[in-house]
Amino acid sequence: DDLLSSVEHVNPSVLIGVSAVPKSFDQTICKKMAEFNERPVIFALSNPTSKAECTAEQAYIWTDGRAVFSSGSPFDPVILPDGRRFVPGQGNNAYIFPGIGLGQLAAGSTRITDHDMYLSAITLANQVTAAEINVGSLYPPLHAIRNVSAHIAATVAENAYKTKVATVYPKPDNMLAHCKSLMYDPFALE
């Protein structure tokens, strides 16, 4: 009937907010999630920030800093009263899609598959440093987006050659360097 009843009945480990109903992940719900999850996953993905199901600060405070939080809109870092600092990550397709497109271009791939999406997600996850994870970030910082995109592109392009859907030959020896060479640089001077 309502979200709290569902949470109490199902005991989920993850809440994914995409309803654009602000404050729907309230204190009671977040605390309930923390009762039966050591690390409750709370993704308040609705945009803009005013529509988020909860804020990063709320999720961290209400779960005593145990929440694994991500949002659809950016939130500032959070410092809990005990001094712990968290840097919430913004779950955004800008992390994946430019790299997929660049990888397809780099290999001349004739198709993009579900497996390419999976490989892109794994590559993205591997770009998150231990230091970023330690402050609660699930994603690399946005200022690293070009490097992240290049690594995803290299992975997607390598997969195109492996699965024989590439059309650019000969295959580049250094796929990461090849992908970086194809990137548009808005700061380059002519």
N, C-alpha and C positions, 0 to 999 in steps of 0.2 A: 504493500500500500504506500509506504513512504520509504525514503532511503535508509533511515535508521533501522526500521524493521527488517529491511533486506540485509543490511550489514549484520545485524544480530542473528538472523536466520542462516545466512550463507557463510559468515566468517571469512570474507575475502582477504587475500593478501595484497590486492591491488585495487585502488579506486582510480578510474580514469574519467575525468570530467571533460565532457564535450557538449554540455547542455546549454552553456551560456547563462546559467542561473547562478547569479552571484551569491556567495556565502552558503551554497548548498552543502559544502563540506565544513560543517560548523564544529565547534569545540566538542560537542558530544560525540559526533561521528568520528572525528580524528582520535579522540581519546579511546573510543571503542576499538578502532583499528589497532591502536597501540596495546590494547589489552591482550589481543591474541596474535600479535605479530611482533617479533623482536625488531624488525625493520619494516614498518608499514610503507608500502609504495603509494604515494599520493601524487597523481598527475592532474593538476588543475590547468587543463590545456585550452580553455575557452579564451577567445580574444574579443575585445581588447582587455587590458588589465581590469577594468571596471566590471567585466563579466566573468572574471575568474572565480572558480568555485571556492577558493580560499587563497590567502596570500602565502608566500613562502614563510614569512614570520609566524603566521598562525600555525601552519603545519609543523614547523620546528618547535615552537613553544608548546603546543598542545600534545606533542608526542615526546616531549623531553629530549628533543634533538635526535630522535631515532628515525624520523621519516626520511625516506628516499623520495625527494621532491623534484618535480620538473613542472614547467609551466609553458603555456603557449605564448605568453608575453613576458618581457623581461621584468625581473624583480631585483632590487638592490640586495647586496650581501646582508646577512642577518647575524647579529652578535647576541647570543643568549646571555641572560643575567650572570651565568657562571663563567662567561668569557669565551665560550666556544664560538667559533666563527664558521658560517656556512655561506657558500656562494652558489645560489640556485642556478641550475642550467635551464636554458630555454630550448624546449623541443621544437625544432623548426626544420621544415623540409629544405631550407637553404643549406643545411649541412650535407645533404645527400644528392639532390638533383643536379647541381652544377657539375659535380664530379662524375656522375653517371653520363651526362651529356658529353663531357669532355673525353671520357674514356671511349665512348661510342665513336666520337670523331677521330680520336687518335688511332683507333684500329680499323675505322671504316666498317664497324660492325653492322651486319644486316638485321640484327634484332637485339632487343634488351629483354632479358628474361627475369622471372622471379628469383632465380639463383643470383643474378647480378644484384638485385636489391638486397638479398641476404648477404652477399659478399661485401656490399657497400656498408651495410650496418655493422658487420664485423670489423671492417677497416676503420669506420668511424669510432667504434668502441676502443680500438687499439690506439687511437690518437689521444685518448684521455690519459693524462699522466697520473701517477700515484698521488702527487701533491694535490691535483685537482679533485681526485676521488676523496682524499682526506678532508676536504672542505665541502663535500657534498655535491660537487659538480658531476653531472652525468655526461656532459658534453665538453669538448674543448672550448676555450674562449672564442668569441666571434672574431677577434682580431687575428686568429690563426686560420680563418676560413679558407684562404687561398692554398695554404699548405695541406689542409685536410682534403680539399677538393682535388689537389694533385695526386695525393695518395689513393683516394677513391678511384680517380680516373685510371691510374696505373693498374689497379686491381681489376677494374672492369675491362680494360683493354687486354690485359693478360688472359682473362677468362675468354675473351672473344677469340684469341688465337688458340687457346686450349680446346675450345668447343668448335673450332673451324667455321666461325661466322665472320672472321676478319677479312677485309678486302684490301688493306694497305700492306703492301709487300715491297721490299723485304721487312720482316719484323724488326723493329728497333731493338738494339742491344740493351739500352738502358731505358726502360719504359717510363720510369718516373721523370727522367730528364726530358724525354720526348714529350710527355704530357705537359710538363712545365713550359716547354718551348712553344707550345700551341696556345697557352693561356693569354688572354687579353690582359694587358697591364694598363689600367686607367691612369697610372702615374708616370708612364714612360713618356719621355720627351722625344719629339720627332727631330 
